[in-house]
Amino acid sequence: MTEEHKRLAANAKKSIPLEQWGPYLSERQWATVREDYSQHGDTWNYFPFDHANSRAYLWGEDGLAGISDYFQNLCFAVALWNGQDKILKERLFGLGNHQGNHGEDVKELYFYLDNLPTHYYMEYLYKYPQQAFPYEQLKEENRKRGKDEVEYEILDTGVFNNKQYFDVQVTYAKETSTDLAIRINITNLYNQPAPVTVLPLLWFYNRWANGSNTSVPDIAYLNDQTVRAQHNRLGDYYFYFQNADDRLFTDNETNFEKLFGTPNESIFVKDAFHDAIIEGKNTAALRERKHGTRFAPVFERMVGAGETISIYCRLANEEMDAPFDDTFMSLFDRRKREADAYYETIFPRGADRHLAKVQRQALAGLLWSKQYYHYDVERWLTKSDGITPITPSRLYGRNSNWTHLKNQDIISMPDKWEYPWYAAWDQSFQCISMAVVDPVFAKNQLLLLMREWFMKPDGQLPSYEWNFNDVNPPVQAWAALEIYQVEKKRTGVGDIDFLKKVFNKLTINFTWWINRKDLKGDNIFEGGFLGLDNIGVFNRSYHDKGEMQLEQADGTSWMGIYALNMMDIALEIAVQDPAFEDMVTKFFEHFVLIAEALNEHVLWNDEDQFFYDVLCIRDASPAPLKIRSIVGLTSIYAVSVISKNVFEKLPDFKKRFEWFKNYRLKNDLFWPNEEKGNGEEMLMSLVQSDRLEALLRRLLDETEFLSPGGIRALSKYHEANPYSVTINGDVHSIRYDPGDSTSDMFGGNSNWRGPVWIPINFIIIQSIRRLGNFYHDAFTMEYPTGSGNKMNLFAISKELSKRVISLFQKTPAGERPVYGEYNWFFNLPENEDLILFYEYYNGDSGRGLGASHQTGWSALVAEMISELVDKE
């Protein structure tokens, strides 16, 4: 057992398996829903990036390469100045939703190099230009570009040409849970010396302004290398730093004079360090004050060409005489070795070092994205932020029927910049990836979504904070099974108690779906949005349910999958606890009825051999929306194989199963299973073998869904054959877009109309693998379609995994598809091992698009690597 395994075992005994300190600090708190107190929900303009330096947040903090305790009382991050910028580099810059030609987007280069589940070792890399940061250039050039043009990125600006930048590497190594060593390495990549000012920032989250903590904490000067941070809940912490050029104090208070033209109570405001460092304003007063809620030692350095300088700090809850002794200096190497030892137990045997690097960086990004999240909807609706008065309309504003939701937790986030919030289905995918490194935390996170302060009393799960009422695909039961199997494979023991907790809560959520999303009571579902953004010709969440109804192939399939997953969970439990046997039967029968509706209703199109959404308009015949997308392939995901010995252990289920089967077959009703000749195994799936073959033929066709980097969200068929439909005189169209979105739907910052999405690929691959395990060589397909190369489904699942993994691997030409035209930069010696995990990937080239650190679900590639190498 490694040292990290021992620490994880200790954490597993806690009610919440968390370390007190971790990378819980967001990289963007500005322009979030929680900070928006505007009349009409204009988050981007109400709290823009330009306010972030000067305005205290109400619901959390942000910073560069930062950490905090798990209630975010005390925060640490790094601020920088290159001698050119008009502001300190304190946080990441990005475009608001109306500034980017494809919606919101971060415009920085930063990398999560390493992390342990307990955060006893963490590495972060930020690339800081030595020229003035091109804030206005990025805004102006993107403003000029249309939806059909690529985005203007920071590598297009020229500020990284000729290697004229710093590598800022921040490393954390813990001595104990409350004693953190910090190393800030600054490397000058340029061929000439360059100045840099470094401010290691320590500050308190401003809870006193909104009255949630009336006692104001304090950071006080002790000596030239030590300050003490006192907090009534956190206790005392000591911040140690080496000989600095200056020591400055201010307060975490809004600069009302600068932003709103009203007088400040004092000069000690949030942005005082900017004025002091850049303009020399009030420097003496900040130096002489000796206490505050915001503190920074100042290090002014000239870094030689190719030189690396190091700045060391320490944050601990005890006073020390020699904080930077030899033990401190050796701690970084010791924790690095422990991290290496831990990951050697994660990497599959036989994985080459290139695959190992991809896997480790994917998991590092996932672990860095654990984040403090604070949102009390009732308080947010009924209180003012001190800037905008309370109005009656706010009481009926966004999420006004979610007043029970009171979140203050550490949550695994999709991304620390673009997505400082959670979403129900994102969370499920993230938990599967998290189970690879920390199954206890993964289980805790999945269950968190179902707790009373998240789940609505009627059983609805919160979708995402922009609109909690929207619905994501109900993948939580599927995710629970995946997490259960990942842990069982690694430890040899399955956590039945976890499955019981999940099952009990999801039974309520399943009932909500049945009651709310099946308007006719015919097992055809109208889920709406379902997280697939703009994959349809129109927004599927909003239509006149009196005059028009959209019967969804994917909504119905997801519910069939949900029922089957719940049956599988009940089966796993019932083998040990017979009290759950009746629930096996309940969800089995649900599955059969939903499978019947999917296959016997108009959702299946015999002519095209494909599932389509069907639009039902009053006084008109149902009309299939003939769009070849993953909406029509969702039925493939529902796969379960039941062994004969399970029936022997569950006699009541066996009896009911046989009766139900005989009754339906006798009456020529749909029956969704297939059995092996020897009767040892039984396959349950939404589609039988003839329709499965037709769907797989399209899935594996390179002129349709199969791309070099995986399965596309929309068939390439629609590149030459766009689809249109006229509704109430309005024409709605869709065509294949391999890259960035050309639609404004859902803000225009994501695209399901052609790119590759890793979570969907993961589900498809897992399902095809299960089908392959059942059929073996009795079911083969051409791979790719039309190639003449026949393979069984298990072999095909491996080939699909290889395609997805290849997005991050170097080609024979030495380029990674994910970087596209920017491979020139990532082929530089200092950058060749750096990997970014994007939100989605170009359906033709594989270039990464959208959020550049969507490690939450792109980290699924880590489990794909494990599965692939294990099977080989």
Secondary structure, DSSP 8 states (H G I E B T S, - for coil): --HHHHHHHHHHTSSS---SEES--BS--TT-GGG---SS--HHHHS-HHHHTTS--SS--B-SS-EEETT-SEEEEEEEE-SS-SS-B-S--EE-TTTSTTS-EE---EEEEEE-TT-SEEEEEEEEESS---HHHHHHHHHH--TTS----GGGSSTTGGG-EEEEEEEEEEEETTEEEEEEEEEE-SSS-EEEEEEEEEEE---GGGTS--S--EEEEEETTEEEEEETTTEEEEEEE---SEEEEE-S---HHHHHS---S-S--TTHHHIIIII-TTHHHHHH--EESEEEEEEEEEE-TT-EEEEEEEEESS--S-TTSHHHHHHHHHHHHHHHHHHHHHS-TT--HHHHHHHHHHHHHHHHTEEEEEEEHHHHHHS--SSS---GGGGGSTTTT-TT-EEEEEEE-S-SSS--S-BHHHHHHHHHHHHHH-HHHHHHHHHHTTSTTTS-TTS----BTT-TTS-----HHHHHHHHHHHHHHHHS---HHHHHHHHHHHHHHHHHHHHHS-TTSSS-----STT-TT-SSS-TT-S-TTTEEEE-HHHHHHHHHHHHHHHHHHHHHHTT-GGGHHHHHHHHHHHHHHHHHHHHSTTEETTTTEE-EEEEETTS--EEE---BGGGGGGGG-EEEEEHHHHHH-HHHHHHHHHHHHHHHHTT----EEE-TTSSEEEEESS-HHHHHHHHHHHT-TTTTEETTEEBSB-THHHHS-EEEEETTEEEEE---SSS----GGGG----SS-B-HHHHHHHHHHHHHHHHHHGGGSEEESSTTS--EEEHHHHHHHHHHHHHGGGS--TTS--GGGGGGHHHHTSTTTTT---B-SEE-TTT--EES-TB-HHHHTHHHHHHHHHHHH-
